[in-house]
Amino acid sequence: MGKRNSSDWNKVYRLTLVEDKTHLRIKFWRFSRLGFVLIALTVLVVTTLFYWSIISFTPLRTTVPGYPDEHFKRGAIANALKIDSLENEMTRWALYAGNLSRILAGEETIGADSLLKSNTKEYLRKLSDAEIARGDSLLRTSVASAEQFSISNHKRALPLEGQHFFSPLKGTVSQPFDAILHPAVDITAPAGAVVSSVLDGTVIFADWTDTHGYSIAIQHESGIISFYKHNQKLLRKTGDKVSAGTPVALVGSTGSLIEGDHLHFELWHEGEPIDPARYCKF
């Protein structure tokens, strides 16, 4: 028996394993109350961590009621996009019906931008500063909670009409767009004028070609690619990340297919040429 102490926590006990018939002592363990409590707590903590690891880092976590799996996240995002599209469609139809009524009444029609601005000003005018601040806090909380449904590397692509195109060059259009004969816009400008990227993107080609001289191509989101040809000099190389309005080249007259200093600008969407003049101002 171990040494007796005044404290009950330090008293030593012995647990002996004895054979029933022969009374032969097979094994025994010595322990104190404090040691027993520490061992019990250690076993409890290790067991808890073991089961928590299994649930957190294995597919078993999807069996927990209310846990959003990948399928649920994708469904939530798809539903959110559908609701947003329906809201936009309803707004367009409401604006169309309102303008039709104004036309029949001989009144001036209104645009979507002016309608939005007027409604926003009228709404904010009715709210106090405290209400606006509280609404802003609620919006931030809503956006933060919605991020739990985000999918890695997922980005919502805007349609062409929702993109804000930066002007590649200020000049005079010398040859307009023709989908068959000339799927581009030629913009006349002085040699050395700065050519800018129309959207954020990545340079996928920046080199010399015999027909178009120094040319650069930029891949943008939503399946958009822009081409800038006949440049005097390129300011970016393949693989560079560029932002809208970033200088990418200087106007020149390089290449065999050239008549004076100008920019040959092409805009492609999902493999089809589109008229840049519909989205850019030159």
HELIX and SHEET records of a PDB file:
HELIX    1   1 ASP A    8  ASN A   10  5                                   3    
HELIX    2   2 ARG A   33  PHE A   57  1                                  25    
HELIX    3   3 PRO A   59  THR A   63  5                                   5    
HELIX    4   4 GLU A   70  LEU A  104  1                                  35    
HELIX    5   5 ALA A  112  ARG A  125  1                                  14    
HELIX    6   6 ASP A  129  ALA A  146  1                                  18    
HELIX    7   7 GLU A  147  PHE A  149  5                                   3    
HELIX    8   8 LEU A  160  GLY A  162  5                                   3    
HELIX    9   9 PRO A  276  ARG A  278  5                                   3    
SHEET    1   A 2 VAL A  12  VAL A  18  0                                        
SHEET    2   A 2 ARG A  25  SER A  32 -1                                        
SHEET    1   B 7 THR A 172  GLN A 175  0                                        
SHEET    2   B 7 VAL A 185  THR A 188 -1                                        
SHEET    3   B 7 HIS A 262  HIS A 269 -1                                        
SHEET    4   B 7 ILE A 224  LEU A 234 -1                                        
SHEET    5   B 7 GLY A 213  GLN A 219 -1                                        
SHEET    6   B 7 GLY A 201  THR A 209 -1                                        
SHEET    7   B 7 LYS A 241  VAL A 242 -1                                        
SHEET    1   C 4 THR A 172  GLN A 175  0                                        
SHEET    2   C 4 VAL A 185  THR A 188 -1                                        
SHEET    3   C 4 HIS A 262  HIS A 269 -1                                        
SHEET    4   C 4 GLU A 272  ILE A 274 -1                                        
SHEET    1   D 6 THR A 172  GLN A 175  0                                        
SHEET    2   D 6 VAL A 185  THR A 188 -1                                        
SHEET    3   D 6 HIS A 262  HIS A 269 -1                                        
SHEET    4   D 6 ILE A 224  LEU A 234 -1                                        
SHEET    5   D 6 PRO A 247  VAL A 251 -1                                        
SHEET    6   D 6 VAL A 194  SER A 196 -1                                        
END                                                                             
